[in-house]
Amino acid sequence: MSLLPEQPQDQYWMAKALRYAALGLGETWPNPSVGCLMLTVGDNENTQFHLTRTAAFGRPHAEEALLSIPSLKAKDSTVYVTLEPCAHEQKNLSCVDRLIRAGVKRVVIASQDPDQRTNGIAVQKLIEAGVSVTVGCLEKQANTMQQGYIYRQRYQRPMVTLKTAISLDGKTADSKGNSQWITNHYSRRRVHLLRAFHDATIVGIGTVIKDNPMLNCRLKRFEHRRSLRIVLDRQLRLPCTSKLAQTSTQFPTWVLYRYDSENRRSQLEKMGVEVHLLPDMSDISVILSYLAGKGLTRVLVEGGAKLHSAFFQAKLVDRLIIFQAPILLGSQGVDMTGPELKADIEQPYRFKLIHTRKLINDFYYEYRQA
Ligand SMILES: NC(=O)c1ccc[n+]([C@@H]2O[C@H](COP(=O)([O-])OP(=O)(O)OC[C@H]3O[C@@H](n4cnc5c(N)ncnc54)[C@H](OP(=O)(O)O)[C@@H]3O)[C@@H](O)[C@H]2O)c1
C-alpha cells in the first residue's frame, strides 16, 4: 500500500470539511457525521468546491450525497473526506466504489475507519484502482470530532459528556434542591446547543422528580433536532404528569428500568414513552454498552448528584463541562456529586482543562479526562 504525502492546501480544505461535518453531530447516529469536499475545475478554469455531509439519521452518506449533485464533474477531481469512505455497503454501491466509478483522481482522508469492514480496505481499493491517496490530514482534529463514533466502534460505548451548573461554592442546587436557574441565559443557551449536538441527554429519576425538565433544545434553527431524552429509573417512577412523559410523542423519550411494574409500564407506553428493561442498572458500563448497541455514539449526562457519582466512579466521563455562576448557595446546598463518590488527595479524579470562556458573569470550563 503506497500513500502519497500531503500537499500545501490539503489542511485548508480538510478543515472546511471537518467544520461542516461537526454541524451534523447529534443527528446522524448510528452513523458518524462525515464531511466530504470535492475540488473541481470550472468552465473558465477556476477551482470550485462542493461540500456535503452525512444526512440526518445517517443516510445518505456524505460521498453519495456529493456524487448525486446534478452536473457535478467528478472525473479527475480531488476529494477530501473526514473518515475513510465505507467499503462495506451491502444493498447499494459502497462509497469507495462510487468514488472509483466517478473517476476521481485523488482522495485525501483525515482518519481511517475503525469499523473492521472498512479499516484500510477502502484505502487499498482506491490505490488498486489507480487513485492517489493521502491519509492522516488533520487526523487528530478528525478523531476528536468523531470521538463518539470511534468509541462506539472500539469500546462498544458512546462518548460521554457530563455537564453541570454550579455556584461559586460548588453547589448544583440550594438546600431545598432547587436548581432553576443557577446560571444565566447565555449559559443555558449553550446547554441547549450541547443537547442539539449529542444523540441523547441522560438524567437520573431524582432530577426528573425534582425539576420536571424538558431536556430538549429550544434554540431557533435547532428546533428540528430530536435528540433522545433518557431517564435512568430502576423502579419506573417516571410520573405520567411529567413534562418528559407528556411530550414524548413530540420528543423521543426512553426510560431504562429494572423492576417491572406492569401498570406504569403500559401507561407510559401508551403516552409514547419507550421503556427498556435492563437486567443490571447498577453498572454504568452495562448501561452505556446497551445504548451503544442501540446505535448511540454521543451522550450528555445532565445530573443529578447520584448519577454524576456513578459516572465518575466508573471513570466513564470523557468530557466534563461546568458552567459556574457568581453566586453562593451555602453549605446546605446540593453538591455536584453524592456521598457515593469516594476520592482523596492521594488519588483524586483528575481532569485536564482544555477550554474556558466567559459568558457575561458566568464561566464555562471544559475538561477532558486526564
Ligand atoms: N445544577 C445542575 O446542573 C443540576 C442538574 C441536574 C440536577 N440538579 C439537581 O440535582 C438534584 C437531583 O439529584 P439526585 O442525586 O437526587 O438525583 P439523580 O442523580 O438525578 O437521580 C438519582 C436516581 O437515579 C436512579 N438511577 C438509576 N440508575 C442509576 C445508577 N446507575 N446510578 C445512580 N442512580 C441511578 C436512582 O433511582 P432508582 O433507584 O429509583 O432508579 C437514583 O436514586 C436536584 O436537586 C436537581 O435540582 C442540578
The ligand as a Gaussian input file, in Angstrom:
#p B3LYP/6-31G(d) Opt

LIG

0 1
 N      -27.246000      22.332000      38.643000
 C      -27.358000      21.337000      37.807000
 O      -26.696000      21.318000      36.760000
 C      -28.308000      20.221000      38.105000
 C      -28.635000      19.312000      37.068000
 C      -29.486000      18.268000      37.366000
 C      -29.987000      18.112000      38.652000
 N      -29.664000      19.002000      39.609000
 C      -30.201000      18.852000      40.972000
 O      -29.826000      17.570000      41.461000
 C      -30.826000      17.116000      42.360000
 C      -31.214000      15.692000      41.985000
 O      -30.101000      14.839000      42.149000
 P      -30.235000      13.412000      42.810000
 O      -28.870000      12.938000      43.161000
 O      -31.252000      13.481000      43.896000
 O      -30.907000      12.524000      41.685000
 P      -30.388000      11.978000      40.276000
 O      -28.926000      11.754000      40.278000
 O      -30.979000      12.818000      39.212000
 O      -31.136000      10.584000      40.211000
 C      -30.706000       9.554000      41.052000
 C      -31.574000       8.353000      40.865000
 O      -31.379000       7.802000      39.566000
 C      -31.674000       6.418000      39.626000
 N      -30.618000       5.623000      38.998000
 C      -30.829000       4.672000      38.051000
 N      -29.690000       4.070000      37.725000
 C      -28.734000       4.655000      38.460000
 C      -27.328000       4.442000      38.543000
 N      -26.693000       3.510000      37.807000
 N      -26.629000       5.201000      39.404000
 C      -27.240000       6.156000      40.152000
 N      -28.567000       6.405000      40.101000
 C      -29.312000       5.647000      39.262000
 C      -31.788000       6.051000      41.107000
 O      -33.156000       5.945000      41.437000
 P      -33.856000       4.487000      41.281000
 O      -33.087000       3.562000      42.182000
 O      -35.268000       4.689000      41.683000
 O      -33.685000       4.118000      39.873000
 C      -31.220000       7.262000      41.826000
 O      -31.769000       7.458000      43.095000
 C      -31.974000      18.087000      42.254000
 O      -31.963000      18.954000      43.358000
 C      -31.698000      18.845000      40.990000
 O      -32.227000      20.158000      41.031000
 C      -28.843000      20.052000      39.374000

